[in-house]
Amino acid sequence: MKTKFLNIIVLLIVVIASAQDQGDDIQGLWLNHEKNAIIEVYEENYTYYGRIYEVLDIPEEKSKELTAEQQQKGKAKMKGKLVLTDLTFKNDQWVNGKLINPKDNTVRAKCTAYLENANNDLKLRIKKGFLSATKVWTRIETNSVADER
């Protein structure tokens, strides 16, 4: 009887650990859908967050108004800002997330996320009121980030 109980406990631990490992598949660096920023997705206390790792381009309409020095300062100011919060892993997808406007830290929309294409595409299903859209972020390798600089 004790052996069966111990086997059940071990099995539960393996299942829980396996589910958490699968949830961690979202971690890493992602090129956002606009292809103007790299987002780092990371985990803290079983919740996933995304912050700006690097700004690649400033929107064209703004870049015309700014000097090169102002553009660099703007990029540096955005680095590290949160853009995604509160994602939790449940039933093979990440749920209850919020997209954040990094300029003023307000919630833009709610979202869920899931991986496709051998875990190289992160699809964000975004909902705001009655509207919804799907945006795709593309996984990038750490060494390719150095190439883009």
C-alpha positions as CSV (number, residue, x, y, z in Angstrom):
1,M,0.0,0.0,0.0
2,K,2.8,2.4,0.9
3,T,4.5,1.6,-2.4
4,K,1.4,2.5,-4.5
5,F,1.0,5.7,-2.6
6,L,4.6,6.6,-3.2
7,N,4.3,5.8,-6.9
8,I,1.3,8.1,-7.2
9,I,3.2,10.9,-5.5
10,V,6.2,10.5,-7.8
11,L,3.9,10.3,-10.8
12,L,2.1,13.6,-9.8
13,I,5.5,15.3,-9.3
14,V,6.6,14.2,-12.8
15,V,3.4,15.4,-14.4
16,I,3.5,18.8,-12.7
17,A,7.2,19.3,-13.5
18,S,6.6,18.3,-17.1
19,A,3.7,20.8,-17.5
20,Q,5.9,23.5,-16.1
21,D,8.7,22.7,-18.5
22,Q,6.3,22.9,-21.4
23,G,5.1,26.3,-20.0
24,D,8.7,27.5,-20.1
25,D,8.8,27.0,-23.9
26,I,7.6,30.6,-24.3
27,Q,10.7,32.0,-22.7
28,G,13.3,33.6,-24.9
29,L,13.7,36.5,-27.3
30,W,11.0,37.3,-29.8
31,L,10.8,39.8,-32.7
32,N,7.5,41.5,-32.4
33,H,4.9,41.6,-35.2
34,E,5.9,45.1,-36.3
35,K,9.6,43.9,-36.5
36,N,10.7,47.0,-34.7
37,A,11.6,45.6,-31.3
38,I,12.9,42.5,-29.6
39,I,10.9,41.3,-26.6
40,E,12.3,39.1,-23.9
41,V,9.8,36.7,-22.4
42,Y,10.7,35.4,-18.9
43,E,9.0,33.6,-16.0
44,E,8.6,34.7,-12.4
45,N,6.6,32.7,-9.9
46,Y,4.9,30.7,-12.6
47,T,3.8,33.8,-14.4
48,Y,5.2,35.0,-17.7
49,Y,6.2,38.6,-18.6
50,G,7.6,40.3,-21.7
51,R,9.9,43.4,-21.6
52,I,11.6,45.3,-24.4
53,Y,15.0,43.8,-24.8
54,E,16.0,46.1,-27.7
55,V,14.3,48.7,-29.9
56,L,15.3,48.2,-33.6
57,D,13.5,51.0,-35.3
58,I,11.6,54.1,-34.4
59,P,8.4,54.6,-36.5
60,E,9.1,56.5,-39.7
61,E,6.8,59.4,-38.9
62,K,8.6,60.0,-35.6
63,S,12.1,59.4,-36.9
64,K,11.7,62.3,-39.4
65,E,11.2,64.7,-36.5
66,L,14.1,63.4,-34.4
67,T,17.9,63.8,-34.6
68,A,20.0,60.6,-34.5
69,E,20.9,61.4,-30.9
70,Q,17.3,61.8,-29.9
71,Q,16.4,58.5,-31.6
72,Q,19.2,56.7,-29.6
73,K,17.9,58.3,-26.3
74,G,14.4,57.2,-27.2
75,K,15.5,53.7,-27.9
76,A,17.4,53.5,-24.6
77,K,14.5,54.9,-22.7
78,M,12.2,52.1,-23.9
79,K,14.6,49.3,-23.1
80,G,13.4,47.2,-20.2
81,K,9.8,48.4,-20.3
82,L,7.1,45.8,-19.8
83,V,4.8,45.1,-22.7
84,L,3.3,41.8,-21.6
85,T,2.2,40.7,-18.1
86,D,0.3,38.1,-16.2
87,L,0.4,35.2,-18.6
88,T,-0.1,31.8,-17.0
89,F,0.2,28.4,-18.6
90,K,-2.9,26.3,-18.7
91,N,-4.1,23.5,-21.1
92,D,-1.2,24.0,-23.6
93,Q,-1.6,27.8,-23.9
94,W,-0.9,30.9,-22.0
95,V,-3.9,32.7,-20.7
96,N,-5.0,35.8,-18.7
97,G,-2.2,38.0,-20.2
98,K,-2.3,41.8,-20.6
99,L,-0.6,43.8,-23.3
100,I,0.9,47.0,-21.8
101,N,1.6,50.4,-23.4
102,P,5.2,50.9,-22.4
103,K,4.9,54.7,-22.7
104,D,2.4,55.1,-19.9
105,N,2.1,51.6,-18.4
106,T,-1.6,51.3,-19.2
107,V,-3.3,48.0,-20.2
108,R,-3.9,48.0,-24.0
109,A,-5.7,44.7,-24.3
110,K,-6.1,41.2,-22.8
111,C,-4.4,38.3,-24.6
112,T,-3.8,34.6,-24.7
113,A,-0.8,33.0,-26.5
114,Y,0.2,29.7,-28.0
115,L,3.2,28.4,-29.9
116,E,3.2,27.1,-33.5
117,N,5.7,26.2,-36.2
118,A,8.0,24.1,-34.0
119,N,7.8,26.7,-31.2
120,N,9.2,29.4,-33.5
121,D,6.0,31.4,-33.7
122,L,4.3,32.9,-30.7
123,K,0.7,33.7,-31.6
124,L,-0.9,36.3,-29.4
125,R,-4.7,36.4,-29.5
126,I,-5.5,40.0,-28.5
127,K,-9.0,41.1,-27.3
128,K,-10.2,44.6,-26.5
129,G,-13.9,44.9,-26.0
130,F,-15.6,43.3,-29.0
131,L,-12.5,43.5,-31.2
132,S,-9.9,40.8,-31.5
133,A,-6.8,40.1,-33.6
134,T,-3.9,37.7,-33.8
135,K,-0.3,39.0,-33.9
136,V,2.7,36.7,-34.5
137,W,6.0,37.2,-32.8
138,T,9.0,35.2,-34.2
139,R,11.6,33.5,-32.0
140,I,15.1,34.8,-32.5
141,E,18.3,33.2,-31.3
142,T,20.6,35.1,-29.0
143,N,23.5,35.1,-31.5
144,S,21.3,36.6,-34.2
145,V,20.6,39.6,-31.9
146,A,24.3,40.4,-31.9
147,D,24.2,40.2,-35.8
148,E,21.5,42.8,-35.9
149,R,23.4,45.4,-33.8
